[in-house]
Amino acid sequence: MTALATAANAAPSLDTILAATRDVKGTTAARIQEIHKITGGLRMLALNALIESARAGENGRGFSVVAAEVREISTRVGAIAERFSAELARQMDGLETMTLAMSSQAAGQRLVDLALNAIELMDRNLYERTCDVRWWATDSAVVEALTEPSAERASHASRRLGVILGAYTVYLDIWLCDREGRVVANGRPERFAVAGQSVRNEPWFAKSMGLATGDDYAVADVTRAPLLHDAEVATYATAVRAGGATHGMPLGVLAIHFDWEPQARAIVQGVRLSEEEAGRSRVMLVDARKRVIASSDGRGVLSETIRFDTGGQRAGFSVDGTGTTTAFHLTPGYETYAGLGWYGVIQQRAR
């Protein structure tokens, strides 16, 4: 282990510094109290000495001067101790406040970093989906099934899509649709009997047919798909073009349905929180409307909207009156995938 690593491992945490500050504050208060007891005892002794010297008359006059001086000194020591106690208390309170602020800032920033990590992982995942759909739309079996439609070609395309699904387990199904929006083939016909169904009114279909080139793609909001047994899906689609050419005439649409729920759940539940933190934290992905699309506790998915003020920032955190921290980070995108305006969000209750 290097000296640098050793020093880093030995560095005290802010919680340790805060605990030490409070210990010093407690120790100082105890010692000041002891001083007050001693000075109080000295004043009592001086008072008793003054009484006895008064009884002794002329013979006790010299002793009374000493007793008065002792009482004066004890009073001055007590006053100094009182001022020291007040000044030190203010300084220690200030140090504690600064340490708490630093601890809060560090804890909040850590949650922001974890929120970024969650949304980054999803961005990288979905970037691959955009590549997949544009690539598979040029597959010869897919193009031929729409170029010269026939039952045989549709069956061949279905088998081809099934092979793809066998290698890519993150998808529920892949649909090949003609230009009228009718599903002519899918990769899992034995599981999802969608052939012949119309998807003309699906937003991703119209968007795909209107794309300028084969380099473009359309994506729909995460939703439940009735034709896929009401599963949660993120659908990516693009136009299938004549000859598989980038600028070919649109013949129809290829749509890939990302199996959203298990993939998203793995990301939000995989954020690196301690067991103690996990018990009081909620990790989420939210869309551009701040609708919850994934949650580590499984609550509110596709039905709850999270309210948090970004203040015009891409990332940050805030702490409410109950001590709950809400940290967020806007999607950074990945490679050519700009993201969809989604956020990684973590809400963490105070200890």
NUVEXKOL-264027 format. One record per residue: residue number from 1; residue in one letter; chain; x, y, z of N, C-alpha, C in turn. Coordinates in pm, whole numbers, plus 50000, padded with zeros to 5 digits. Layout:
BEGIN
R  pos  code  unit   n_c1   n_c2   n_c3  ca_c1  ca_c2  ca_c3   c_c1   c_c2   c_c3
R  NUM     A     A      X      Y      Z      X      Y      Z      X      Y      Z
...
END
This chain:
BEGIN
R  pos  code  unit   n_c1   n_c2   n_c3  ca_c1  ca_c2  ca_c3   c_c1   c_c2   c_c3
R    1     M     A  50085  49880  50000  50000  50000  50000  50088  50125  50000
R    2     T     A  50054  50221  49919  50135  50343  49910  50111  50433  50030
R    3     A     A  50205  50526  50049  50190  50623  50159  50066  50708  50139
R    4     L     A  50037  50741  50011  49920  50823  49980  49793  50750  50017
R    5     A     A  49788  50621  49981  49669  50543  50013  49654  50528  50163
R    6     T     A  49766  50509  50233  49761  50495  50379  49708  50623  50442
R    7     A     A  49754  50737  50394  49709  50866  50448  49561  50886  50422
R    8     A     A  49517  50847  50302  49377  50864  50267  49289  50777  50355
R    9     N     A  49335  50652  50380  49256  50562  50463  49252  50608  50608
R   10     A     A  49359  50679  50651  49367  50723  50790  49294  50856  50813
R   11     A     A  49256  50924  50705  49192  51055  50721  49059  51041  50794
R   12     P     A  49036  51126  50895  48910  51116  50970  48792  51162  50886
R   13     S     A  48678  51102  50910  48557  51143  50841  48500  51267  50908
R   14     L     A  48408  51333  50838  48343  51451  50897  48262  51412  51020
R   15     D     A  48204  51294  51019  48130  51247  51137  48223  51231  51256
R   16     T     A  48346  51184  51230  48443  51168  51338  48484  51304  51394
R   17     I     A  48507  51399  51303  48543  51535  51345  48429  51598  51426
R   18     L     A  48306  51577  51380  48190  51631  51452  48180  51570  51591
R   19     A     A  48201  51439  51602  48196  51372  51731  48306  51424  51823
R   20     A     A  48426  51446  51767  48537  51499  51847  48507  51640  51894
R   21     T     A  48448  51721  51809  48410  51859  51846  48314  51858  51964
R   22     R     A  48216  51769  51957  48118  51760  52066  48181  51709  52194
R   23     D     A  48279  51618  52180  48349  51568  52299  48427  51681  52366
R   24     V     A  48499  51761  52285  48575  51874  52340  48481  51972  52409
R   25     K     A  48367  51997  52346  48270  52089  52404  48220  52038  52539
R   26     G     A  48194  51908  52547  48148  51850  52673  48255  51851  52779
R   27     T     A  48379  51818  52738  48490  51817  52834  48516  51957  52888
R   28     T     A  48514  52056  52800  48537  52195  52842  48431  52240  52942
R   29     A     A  48305  52209  52915  48196  52247  53006  48216  52184  53144
R   30     A     A  48263  52057  53145  48284  51988  53272  48398  52053  53351
R   31     R     A  48506  52091  53282  48619  52151  53351  48585  52292  53401
R   32     I     A  48508  52366  53325  48464  52499  53371  48379  52485  53496
R   33     Q     A  48296  52381  53497  48212  52358  53616  48299  52329  53738
R   34     E     A  48408  52254  53717  48499  52225  53829  48564  52353  53881
R   35     I     A  48603  52442  53788  48662  52569  53828  48563  52649  53912
R   36     H     A  48437  52651  53867  48335  52724  53942  48319  52666  54084
R   37     K     A  48329  52536  54096  48319  52475  54229  48435  52516  54319
R   38     I     A  48555  52518  54260  48674  52556  54338  48667  52703  54380
R   39     T     A  48633  52790  54285  48625  52932  54319  48513  52958  54418
R   40     G     A  48405  52881  54405  48295  52895  54501  48341  52855  54641
R   41     G     A  48420  52746  54647  48473  52703  54776  48569  52805  54835
R   42     L     A  48653  52866  54749  48746  52969  54797  48671  53089  54852
R   43     R     A  48565  53130  54784  48487  53245  54834  48422  53213  54967
R   44     M     A  48378  53090  54983  48318  53052  55111  48423  53053  55222
R   45     L     A  48542  53003  55191  48649  53005  55290  48688  53149  55326
R   46     A     A  48694  53237  55226  48728  53376  55249  48623  53443  55337
R   47     L     A  48495  53409  55310  48387  53467  55390  48399  53421  55536
R   48     N     A  48425  53295  55557  48440  53242  55692  48560  53307  55762
R   49     A     A  48668  53328  55683  48787  53391  55740  48758  53534  55782
R   50     L     A  48679  53606  55702  48643  53743  55735  48560  53748  55863
R   51     I     A  48471  53652  55876  48387  53647  55998  48474  53623  56120
R   52     E     A  48566  53527  56109  48653  53495  56223  48747  53610  56256
R   53     S     A  48796  53681  56151  48887  53794  56177  48812  53907  56245
R   54     A     A  48685  53923  56211  48605  54027  56276  48588  53996  56424
R   55     R     A  48573  53869  56456  48558  53830  56595  48690  53852  56673
R   56     A     A  48800  53834  56600  48930  53849  56666  48967  53996  56689
R   57     G     A  48892  54087  56628  48915  54230  56648  49046  54275  56586
R   58     E     A  49122  54356  56668  49244  54414  56616  49345  54308  56576
R   59     N     A  49346  54196  56647  49442  54089  56618  49413  54019  56486
R   60     G     A  49289  54029  56439  49253  53959  56314  49251  54050  56193
R   61     R     A  49293  54176  56209  49285  54270  56098  49372  54228  55980
R   62     G     A  49493  54184  56007  49582  54143  55897  49527  54023  55823
R   63     F     A  49466  53932  55898  49411  53813  55834  49291  53848  55747
R   64     S     A  49216  53952  55790  49099  53992  55712  49141  54048  55577
R   65     V     A  49257  54115  55573  49307  54169  55445  49337  54055  55350
R   66     V     A  49401  53948  55401  49433  53831  55318  49306  53763  55270
R   67     A     A  49207  53751  55358  49081  53685  55323  49009  53762  55214
R   68     A     A  49011  53895  55226  48945  53978  55125  49014  53963  54990
R   69     E     A  49147  53954  54994  49222  53938  54869  49192  53803  54804
R   70     V     A  49183  53698  54888  49149  53564  54835  49011  53566  54770
R   71     R     A  48918  53637  54838  48782  53644  54781  48783  53719  54648
R   72     E     A  48861  53827  54639  48870  53904  54515  48930  53821  54402
R   73     I     A  49037  53747  54435  49102  53664  54333  49007  53554  54284
R   74     S     A  48937  53490  54378  48846  53383  54339  48733  53436  54251
R   75     T     A  48688  53558  54282  48582  53620  54201  48633  53648  54060
R   76     R     A  48757  53701  54053  48814  53732  53921  48836  53603  53841
R   77     V     A  48887  53497  53909  48906  53368  53840  48773  53316  53789
R   78     G     A  48667  53328  53873  48534  53283  53832  48484  53359  53711
R   79     A     A  48508  53491  53709  48463  53574  53596  48538  53536  53469
R   80     I     A  48671  53514  53483  48750  53473  53367  48699  53339  53312
R   81     A     A  48672  53246  53404  48621  53115  53363  48487  53129  53292
R   82     E     A  48403  53219  53341  48270  53241  53280  48284  53295  53139
R   83     R     A  48375  53396  53123  48396  53452  52989  48456  53348  52895
R   84     F     A  48552  53273  52948  48614  53168  52867  48511  53066  52823
R   85     S     A  48424  53028  52915  48320  52931  52883  48228  52981  52774
R   86     A     A  48186  53110  52785  48095  53167  52685  48163  53179  52549
R   87     E     A  48289  53229  52550  48360  53245  52423  48388  53111  52356
R   88     L     A  48432  53014  52436  48461  52882  52380  48334  52815  52328
R   89     A     A  48224  52835  52402  48097  52775  52359  48056  52830  52222
R   90     R     A  48074  52964  52204  48040  53023  52074  48129  52967  51964
R   91     Q     A  48257  52956  51993  48350  52905  51892  48322  52758  51859
R   92     M     A  48293  52680  51963  48265  52538  51940  48132  52521  51866
R   93     D     A  48034  52606  51898  47906  52600  51825  47928  52634  51678
R   94     G     A  48014  52736  51654  48044  52772  51515  48114  52660  51442
R   95     L     A  48210  52595  51510  48282  52484  51449  48188  52367  51421
R   96     E     A  48097  52341  51516  48000  52233  51497  47908  52264  51379
R   97     T     A  47865  52390  51370  47777  52429  51259  47848  52413  51125
R   98     M     A  47975  52456  51119  48051  52442  50995  48073  52294  50960
R   99     T     A  48100  52213  51061  48122  52071  51036  47994  52005  50988
R  100     L     A  47881  52042  51050  47752  51988  51006  47723  52028  50862
R  101     A     A  47753  52155  50829  47730  52202  50692  47818  52126  50594
R  102     M     A  47947  52105  50631  48037  52030  50544  47989  51886  50529
R  103     S     A  47942  51827  50640  47892  51690  50636  47769  51679  50548
R  104     S     A  47678  51777  50562  47558  51778  50480  47592  51795  50332
R  105     Q     A  47687  51885  50304  47729  51908  50165  47791  51782  50106
R  106     A     A  47877  51718  50182  47944  51598  50134  47843  51485  50111
R  107     A     A  47750  51469  50207  47649  51364  50194  47558  51391  50076
R  108     G     A  47517  51518  50059  47430  51554  49947  47500  51533  49814
R  109     Q     A  47627  51573  49805  47701  51558  49680  47721  51411  49646
R  110     R     A  47741  51329  49749  47755  51185  49725  47626  51129  49665
R  111     L     A  47511  51172  49714  47385  51126  49658  47366  51174  49515
R  112     V     A  47411  51297  49488  47405  51348  49350  47489  51257  49258
R  113     D     A  47609  51220  49304  47697  51134  49225  47633  50998  49201
R  114     L     A  47564  50945  49303  47498  50816  49288  47378  50827  49193
R  115     A     A  47307  50941  49199  47196  50963  49106  47248  50969  48962
R  116     L     A  47363  51035  48943  47425  51040  48811  47462  50900  48765
R  117     N     A  47519  50821  48855  47559  50685  48819  47439  50604  48770
R  118     A     A  47324  50619  48836  47205  50544  48797  47156  50584  48659
R  119     I     A  47147  50714  48633  47095  50758  48503  47197  50732  48393
R  120     E     A  47327  50738  48426  47430  50706  48327  47422  50560  48283
R  121     L     A  47401  50471  48379  47389  50329  48345  47271  50306  48251
R  122     M     A  47159  50374  48277  47044  50358  48190  47071  50420  48053
R  123     D     A  47137  50534  48048  47171  50596  47920  47255  50502  47834
R  124     R     A  47355  50441  47895  47441  50350  47819  47362  50230  47769
R  125     N     A  47269  50184  47851  47184  50073  47813  47097  50110  47694
R  126     L     A  47035  50227  47701  46942  50267  47595  47015  50311  47469
R  127     Y     A  47136  50357  47481  47216  50388  47362  47227  50263  47274
R  128     E     A  47249  50149  47337  47259  50024  47262  47127  49990  47193
R  129     R     A  47015  50028  47256  46885  50002  47193  46869  50082  47064
R  130     T     A  46919  50206  47066  46908  50289  46944  46993  50230  46832
R  131     C     A  47104  50170  46868  47190  50106  46767  47123  49980  46713
R  132     D     A  47067  49901  46805  47003  49775  46766  46893  49796  46664
R  133     V     A  46801  49888  46693  46684  49902  46606  46724  49950  46468
R  134     R     A  46821  50039  46458  46863  50090  46327  46938  49983  46247
R  135     W     A  47010  49899  46318  47083  49791  46252  46987  49684  46202
R  136     W     A  46898  49638  46291  46808  49529  46254  46707  49569  46146
R  137     A     A  46680  49699  46135  46587  49745  46031  46645  49725  45891
R  138     T     A  46775  49700  45880  46838  49678  45749  46857  49529  45720
R  139     D     A  46813  49443  45812  46826  49299  45791  46749  49259  45666
R  140     S     A  46808  49176  45582  46747  49140  45454  46611  49073  45471
R  141     A     A  46596  48988  45573  46467  48922  45595  46359  49023  45629
R  142     V     A  46395  49126  45706  46301  49231  45744  46262  49315  45623
R  143     V     A  46362  49357  45546  46337  49441  45429  46254  49365  45325
R  144     E     A  46287  49241  45298  46217  49162  45196  46072  49135  45235
R  145     A     A  46045  49119  45365  45909  49092  45409  45816  49209  45381
R  146     L     A  45871  49330  45369  45790  49447  45338  45801  49487  45191
R  147     T     A  45908  49446  45126  45926  49480  44984  45830  49398  44897
R  148     E     A  45826  49268  44920  45735  49178  44849  45660  49095  44952
R  149     P     A  45554  49152  45010  45483  49085  45120  45427  48949  45080
R  150     S     A  45449  48851  45166  45391  48718  45148  45396  48648  45283
R  151     A     A  45314  48544  45297  45312  48469  45422  45447  48404  45447
R  152     E     A  45510  48356  45339  45640  48290  45352  45746  48386  45401
R  153     R     A  45749  48507  45341  45848  48606  45382  45822  48656  45524
R  154     A     A  45695  48671  45560  45661  48714  45696  45705  48608  45796
R  155     S     A  45687  48480  45760  45729  48372  45849  45881  48370  45864
R  156     H     A  45951  48393  45754  46097  48397  45758  46145  48513  45845
R  157     A     A  46081  48629  45830  46117  48745  45912  46092  48717  46059
R  158     S     A  45981  48648  46087  45949  48615  46226  46056  48525  46287
R  159     R     A  46099  48426  46209  46205  48336  46259  46335  48413  46282
R  160     R     A  46366  48504  46190  46487  48584  46203  46480  48671  46329
R  161     L     A  46367  48732  46352  46350  48814  46473  46359  48728  46599
R  162     G     A  46313  48604  46590  46323  48512  46703  46466  48479  46737
R  163     V     A  46549  48464  46634  46692  48438  46654  46756  48556  46727
R  164     I     A  46720  48677  46683  46774  48797  46747  46735  48801  46894
R  165     L     A  46609  48772  46922  46561  48775  47061  46630  48670  47148
R  166     G     A  46669  48560  47085  46739  48457  47160  46875  48503  47209
R  167     A     A  46934  48598  47137  47066  48649  47174  47059  48777  47258
R  168     Y     A  46945  48845  47251  46929  48972  47324  46811  48957  47421
R  169     T     A  46842  48920  47543  46738  48887  47639  46673  49009  47704
R  170     V     A  46717  49129  47668  46659  49249  47731  46531  49294  47661
R  171     Y     A  46490  49222  47555  46370  49261  47482  46255  49165  47508
R  172     L     A  46134  49221  47513  46015  49138  47521  45977  49086  47384
R  173     D     A  45980  49173  47285  45943  49132  47150  45992  49235  47050
R  174     I     A  45994  49195  46923  46026  49285  46812  45913  49273  46711
R  175     W     A  45862  49387  46668  45750  49386  46574  45793  49447  46441
R  176     L     A  45750  49383  46334  45767  49437  46200  45629  49479  46150
R  177     C     A  45616  49606  46116  45486  49661  46078  45493  49717  45935
R  178     D     A  45384  49698  45858  45381  49757  45724  45348  49905  45732
R  179     R     A  45345  49971  45617  45326  50117  45618  45186  50158  45664
R  180     E     A  45094  50063  45672  44960  50092  45722  44950  50073  45874
R  181     G     A  45058  50025  45934  45059  50006  46079  45011  49869  46124
R  182     R     A  45010  49772  46032  44967  49637  46068  45091  49553  46098
R  183     V     A  45091  49481  46211  45203  49394  46247  45202  49273  46155
R  184     V     A  45309  49256  46079  45316  49143  45986  45403  49030  46037
R  185     A     A  45489  49060  46133  45575  48956  46191  45625  49002  46326
R  186     N     A  45649  48907  46416  45711  48938  46545  45797  48821  46588
R  187     G     A  45887  48845  46680  45987  48745  46718  45938  48638  46811
R  188     R     A  45829  48664  46885  45778  48565  46979  45628  48543  46956
R  189     P     A  45591  48490  46839  45449  48471  46809  45380  48372  46902
R  190     E     A  45457  48278  46957  45397  48180  47048  45361  48242  47183
R  191     R     A  45423  48352  47215  45397  48421  47343  45307  48542  47324
R  192     F     A  45327  48615  47216  45248  48735  47190  45186  48725  47050
R  193     A     A  45059  48697  47046  44987  48680  46918  44945  48817  46866
R  194     V     A  45042  48890  46811  45015  49028  46768  45006  49043  46617
R  195     A     A  45040  48939  46540  45034  48949  46395  44893  48987  46351
R  196     G     A  44884  49086  46263  44755  49134  46216  44699  49250  46296
R  197     Q     A  44755  49275  46415  44708  49385  46498  44756  49519  46439
R  198     S     A  44675  49623  46459  44712  49756  46410  44778  49838  46521
R  199     V     A  44890  49900  46486  44959  49988  46580  44968  50128  46520
R  200     R     A  44881  50153  46427  44883  50280  46355  44874  50400  46448
R  201     N     A  44803  50385  46558  44782  50497  46650  44890  50508  46758
R  202     E     A  44986  50416  46755  45095  50426  46851  45185  50544  46812
R  203     P     A  45224  50629  46907  45305  50748  46873  45436  50713  46804
R  204     W     A  45498  50602  46843  45627  50565  46783  45612  50527  46636
R  205     F     A  45493  50478  46596  45475  50439  46456  45474  50562  46365
R  206     A     A  45393  50660  46398  45387  50782  46316  45521  50853  46313
R  207     K     A  45589  50859  46428  45720  50925  46432  45819  50854  46341
R  208     S     A  45819  50723  46345  45913  50646  46265  45890  50665  46116
R  209     M     A  45764  50663  46073  45734  50680  45931  45773  50818  45881
R  210     G     A  45784  50914  45972  45820  51049  45934  45968  51082  45948
R  211     L     A  46050  50984  45987  46193  51009  46003  46260  51036  45869
R  212     A     A  46361  51121  45872  46427  51164  45747  46516  51056  45688
R  213     T     A  46589  50983  45775  46685  50884  45724  46686  50761  45814
R  214     G     A  46758  50660  45767  46774  50539  45845  46867  50556  45964
R  215     D     A  46930  50671  45974  47015  50699  46090  46934  50750  46209
R  216     D     A  46807  50778  46183  46722  50835  46286  46636  50726  46351
R  217     Y     A  46583  50757  46467  46497  50662  46537  46393  50739  46617
R  218     A     A  46290  50669  46658  46185  50727  46742  46180  50649  46873
R  219     V     A  46138  50716  46978  46125  50649  47107  45999  50698  47175
R  220     A     A  45930  50608  47242  45807  50643  47313  45833  50647  47462
R  221     D     A  45744  50716  47536  45753  50716  47681  45740  50573  47734
R  222     V     A  45803  50547  47847  45785  50418  47913  45637  50403  47946
R  223     T     A  45581  50290  47910  45437  50270  47931  45408  50121  47944
R  224     R     A  45284  50089  47975  45238  49950  47976  45179  49919  47840
R  225     A     A  45217  49806  47783  45172  49768  47649  45067  49658  47658
R  226     P     A  44941  49687  47629  44835  49586  47636  44864  49463  47550
R  227     L     A  44923  49482  47432  44951  49369  47343  45067  49284  47391
R  228     L     A  45140  49332  47492  45251  49257  47551  45218  49219  47695
R  229     H     A  45091  49183  47715  45041  49139  47846  45056  49247  47952
R  230     D     A  45042  49371  47909  45046  49487  47998  45182  49507  48065
R  231     A     A  45287  49457  48003  45421  49473  48058  45470  49617  48039
R  232     E     A  45561  49660  48126  45623  49792  48113  45730  49785  48004
R  233     V     A  45720  49875  47906  45814  49871  47795  45865  50010  47762
R  234     A     A  45987  50014  47708  46041  50133  47644  46060  50094  47498
R  235     T     A  45985  50156  47409  45985  50115  47269  46071  50208  47185
R  236     Y     A  46163  50146  47110  46247  50218  47014  46211  50167  46875
R  237     A     A  46198  50259  46780  46153  50221  46647  46220  50305  46540
R  238     T     A  46221  50253  46421  46271  50327  46305  46206  50272  46180
R  239     A     A  46216  50346  46072  46156  50303  45946  46242  50197  45879
R  240     V     A  46175  50096  45823  46241  49998  45737  46236  50058  45597
R  241     R     A  46351  50066  45529  46359  50140  45402  46394  50048  45285
R  242     A     A  46348  50089  45170  46370  50011  45048  46518  49982  45030
R  243     G     A  46549  49855  45008  46687  49814  44988  46773  49823  45112
R  244     G     A  46713  49856  45227  46791  49873  45350  46880  49995  45344
R  245     A     A  46854  50084  45245  46938  50202  45226  46902  50312  45326
R  246     T     A  47003  50390  45363  46982  50497  45461  46876  50597  45416
R  247     H     A  46874  50625  45287  46779  50724  45234  46669  50660  45150
R  248     G     A  46650  50527  45168  46547  50458  45092  46406  50499  45135
R  249     M     A  46309  50469  45050  46169  50500  45079  46121  50415  45198
R  250     P     A  46049  50474  45293  45996  50396  45406  45895  50291  45361
R  251     L     A  45918  50166  45401  45828  50056  45369  45740  50018  45487
R  252     G     A  45783  50056  45605  45712  50021  45727  45799  50055  45847
R  253     V     A  45775  49988  45958  45845  50022  46081  45888  49896  46155
R  254     L     A  46009  49901  46211  46055  49797  46302  46055  49857  46443
R  255     A     A  45988  49789  46535  45980  49838  46674  46035  49733  46769
R  256     I     A  46127  49773  46855  46182  49683  46955  46132  49727  47093
R  257     H     A  46084  49631  47171  46022  49661  47300  46116  49617  47413
R  258     F     A  46183  49713  47469  46277  49689  47579  46200  49648  47703
R  259     D     A  46243  49538  47764  46175  49485  47884  46212  49574  48003
R  260     W     A  46138  49682  48018  46177  49790  48106  46185  49753  48253
R  261     E     A  46083  49693  48308  46073  49678  48453  46193  49606  48516
R  262     P     A  46230  49485  48472  46344  49419  48538  46478  49489  48514
R  263     Q     A  46494  49549  48396  46620  49617  48367  46635  49744  48451
R  264     A     A  46527  49822  48458  46531  49945  48537  46542  49914  48687
R  265     R     A  46471  49811  48733  46476  49774  48874  46618  49735  48914
R  266     A     A  46687  49662  48828  46824  49622  48859  46914  49743  48878
R  267     I     A  46890  49849  48803  46973  49969  48814  46943  50045  48943
R  268     V     A  46817  50071  48972  46786  50153  49091  46812  50077  49220
R  269     Q     A  46799  49944  49218  46828  49867  49339  46977  49835  49351
R  270     G     A  47053  49861  49245  47195  49830  49247  47283  49947  49287
R  271     V     A  47221  50063  49315  47300  50180  49358  47370  50147  49489
R  272     R     A  47495  50186  49500  47578  50144  49614  47551  50226  49740
R  273     L     A  47450  50185  49811  47418  50241  49941  47446  50136  50047
R  274     S     A  47485  50181  50167  47501  50085  50276  47364  50029  50313
R  275     E     A  47365  49919  50385  47238  49858  50426  47155  49957  50509
R  276     E     A  47224  50032  50594  47154  50130  50678  47095  50241  50592
R  277     E     A  47172  50289  50494  47124  50395  50405  47008  50347  50320
R  278     A     A  47019  50225  50269  46915  50172  50181  46780  50169  50251
R  279     G     A  46781  50146  50383  46657  50139  50458  46584  50272  50468
R  280     R     A  46656  50383  50443  46591  50514  50452  46606  50594  50322
R  281     S     A  46631  50522  50213  46652  50588  50085  46560  50532  49979
R  282     R     A  46530  50615  49880  46451  50575  49764  46523  50623  49639
R  283     V     A  46565  50530  49557  46635  50562  49433  46536  50552  49317
R  284     M     A  46534  50656  49233  46436  50660  49125  46497  50705  48993
R  285     L     A  46432  50667  48885  46450  50729  48755  46318  50798  48724
R  286     V     A  46324  50922  48680  46202  50995  48645  46218  51050  48505
R  287     D     A  46106  51061  48433  46115  51109  48296  46112  51261  48292
R  288     A     A  46104  51318  48172  46111  51463  48156  45996  51535  48225
R  289     R     A  45886  51462  48247  45771  51520  48319  45781  51495  48469
R  290     K     A  45892  51437  48511  45918  51400  48651  45824  51291  48701
R  291     R     A  45778  51211  48607  45698  51094  48640  45792  50979  48675
R  292     V     A  45763  50909  48784  45848  50799  48827  45836  50684  48726
R  293     I     A  45950  50644  48669  45950  50532  48576  46027  50412  48630
R  294     A     A  46093  50431  48744  46157  50320  48816  46181  50366  48958
R  295     S     A  46164  50275  49053  46182  50310  49195  46233  50190  49271
R  296     S     A  46332  50211  49355  46394  50100  49429  46296  50033  49525
R  297     D     A  46192  50106  49567  46093  50045  49656  45970  49996  49580
R  298     G     A  45971  50011  49447  45861  49961  49366  45736  50046  49368
R  299     R     A  45736  50156  49443  45615  50239  49456  45607  50345  49347
R  300     G     A  45484  50374  49306  45456  50490  49221  45502  50481  49077
R  301     V     A  45547  50364  49032  45599  50353  48896  45488  50378  48794
R  302     L     A  45511  50475  48707  45420  50518  48600  45294  50589  48652
R  303     S     A  45286  50612  48784  45167  50678  48838  45200  50799  48926
R  304     E     A  45320  50806  48978  45357  50914  49071  45446  51017  49003
R  305     T     A  45424  51143  49037  45509  51251  48989  45586  51308  49107
R  306     I     A  45718  51317  49094  45804  51368  49201  45829  51516  49179
R  307     R     A  45806  51596  49282  45828  51739  49273  45962  51775  49335
R  308     F     A  46050  51829  49256  46175  51882  49310  46218  51998  49222
R  309     D     A  46276  52097  49286  46316  52220  49218  46461  52208  49174
R  310     T     A  46484  52211  49044  46621  52202  48995  46694  52335  49000
R  311     G     A  46618  52446  49015  46681  52577  49016  46755  52607  48887
R  312     G     A  46713  52542  48779  46780  52563  48652  46913  52491  48638
R  313     Q     A  46945  52405  48734  47072  52333  48734  47055  52191  48682
R  314     R     A  47161  52138  48626  47158  51999  48579  47164  51900  48696
R  315     A     A  47222  51943  48805  47240  51854  48919  47239  51936  49047
R  316     G     A  47202  51871  49157  47204  51940  49286  47126  51861  49389
R  317     F     A  47111  51921  49506  47032  51856  49612  46975  51964  49703
R  318     S     A  46871  51925  49776  46809  52014  49873  46769  51932  49994
R  319     V     A  46756  51999  50108  46715  51933  50232  46591  52003  50283
R  320     D     A  46482  51928  50306  46358  51991  50351  46354  52003  50503
R  321     G     A  46242  52051  50554  46228  52075  50697  46235  51951  50783
R  322     T     A  46210  51834  50724  46216  51709  50800  46356  51648  50797
R  323     G     A  46447  51712  50724  46582  51658  50712  46600  51562  50596
R  324     T     A  46496  51545  50514  46504  51456  50398  46580  51525  50285
R  325     T     A  46680  51457  50233  46761  51509  50122  46707  51455  49989
R  326     T     A  46688  51545  49893  46651  51504  49757  46764  51545  49664
R  327     A     A  46831  51446  49605  46943  51471  49513  46900  51431  49373
R  328     F     A  46947  51505  49272  46907  51476  49134  47022  51500  49038
R  329     H     A  47015  51435  48924  47109  51462  48816  47039  51436  48683
R  330     L     A  47047  51534  48594  46988  51521  48461  47070  51424  48377
R  331     T     A  47000  51352  48289  47069  51260  48199  47182  51330  48124
R  332     P     A  47302  51272  48125  47413  51331  48049  47417  51280  47905
R  333     G     A  47338  51174  47876  47346  51112  47745  47471  51026  47733
R  334     Y     A  47481  50954  47621  47597  50868  47601  47622  50853  47452
R  335     E     A  47746  50879  47410  47781  50871  47269  47684  50958  47187
R  336     T     A  47615  50896  47090  47521  50972  47006  47382  50980  47066
R  337     Y     A  47363  50918  47183  47232  50919  47249  47227  51039  47344
R  338     A     A  47144  51136  47309  47139  51260  47387  47056  51247  47514
R  339     G     A  46987  51136  47530  46901  51121  47645  46764  51181  47618
R  340     L     A  46672  51159  47712  46533  51201  47692  46487  51302  47797
R  341     G     A  46584  51369  47860  46547  51465  47964  46512  51398  48096
R  342     W     A  46554  51273  48112  46527  51200  48234  46624  51242  48345
R  343     Y     A  46588  51206  48468  46671  51235  48585  46693  51108  48667
R  344     G     A  46809  51099  48728  46830  51008  48839  46800  51087  48965
R  345     V     A  46720  51030  49056  46679  51101  49178  46694  51007  49297
R  346     I     A  46748  51062  49407  46755  50985  49533  46698  51069  49644
R  347     Q     A  46603  51014  49715  46549  51077  49835  46596  50997  49956
R  348     Q     A  46654  51066  50053  46707  50998  50170  46661  51068  50298
R  349     R     A  46594  50993  50385  46550  51047  50514  46666  51064  50608
R  350     A     A  46654  51157  50701  46759  51178  50802  46763  51059  50896
R  351     R     A  46878  51037  50958  46891  50928  51056  46800  50953  51175
END
